């Protein structure tokens, strides 16, 4: 399973969304507009599927 990540628009650092999906599931999983409090800048960011990417090895989160 890979972590679903988005990029903080203020710092450029990656944020873990709390979702873990396989590559196949990610392609078909219904992701609507969501909000997440950023661990890097403290702001709440809205995000959707077009903002998301998969991170299979870890990294910043």
C-alpha positions as a printed NumPy array, in Angstrom:
array([[  0.   ,   0.   ,   0.   ],
       [  1.173,   3.498,  -0.772],
       [  0.468,   6.706,   1.109],
       [ -1.693,   9.328,  -0.596],
       [  0.198,  12.621,  -0.401],
       [ -0.411,  16.246,  -1.374],
       [  1.976,  19.195,  -1.528],
       [  1.715,  22.087,   0.931],
       [  1.219,  25.198,  -1.227],
       [  3.11 ,  27.329,   1.313],
       [  6.202,  25.212,   1.978],
       [  6.309,  22.801,  -0.962],
       [  6.691,  19.904,   1.484],
       [  4.626,  16.74 ,   1.156],
       [  1.658,  16.112,   3.474],
       [  0.319,  12.638,   4.276],
       [ -3.476,  12.658,   3.851],
       [ -4.115,   9.651,   6.085],
       [ -5.135,   7.456,   3.14 ],
       [ -3.252,   4.309,   2.112],
       [ -4.186,   2.842,  -1.268],
       [ -2.762,   0.429,  -3.803],
       [ -1.891,   1.823,  -7.234],
       [ -4.897,   0.033,  -8.737],
       [ -7.294,   1.269,  -6.068],
       [ -5.973,   4.833,  -6.372],
       [ -7.021,   4.888, -10.036],
       [-10.643,   4.045,  -9.194],
       [-11.085,   5.301,  -5.61 ],
       [-13.654,   8.09 ,  -5.305],
       [-11.762,  11.044,  -3.83 ],
       [-13.951,  14.106,  -3.398],
       [-12.804,  17.481,  -2.141],
       [-11.208,  17.1  ,   1.272],
       [ -9.484,  19.286,   3.838],
       [ -6.416,  18.572,   5.932],
       [ -4.545,  20.566,   8.562],
       [ -0.963,  20.897,   7.422],
       [  1.719,  19.679,   9.808],
       [  4.228,  22.024,   8.152],
       [  2.521,  25.432,   8.026],
       [ -0.488,  24.903,  10.311],
       [ -3.066,  26.02 ,   7.737],
       [ -5.982,  23.93 ,   6.481],
       [ -5.582,  22.951,   2.832],
       [ -8.365,  21.792,   0.523],
       [ -7.38 ,  19.045,  -1.88 ],
       [ -8.853,  16.659,  -4.415],
       [ -7.674,  13.746,  -6.554],
       [ -5.89 ,  16.049,  -9.008],
       [ -3.672,  17.286,  -6.135],
       [ -2.832,  13.813,  -4.844],
       [  0.039,  11.45 ,  -5.607],
       [  1.16 ,   8.111,  -4.225],
       [  4.311,   7.656,  -2.147],
       [  5.263,   4.02 ,  -1.835],
       [  8.565,   4.359,   0.011],
       [  7.696,   6.856,   2.743],
       [  9.449,  10.195,   2.87 ],
       [  8.112,  13.292,   4.565],
       [  4.634,  13.107,   5.943]])
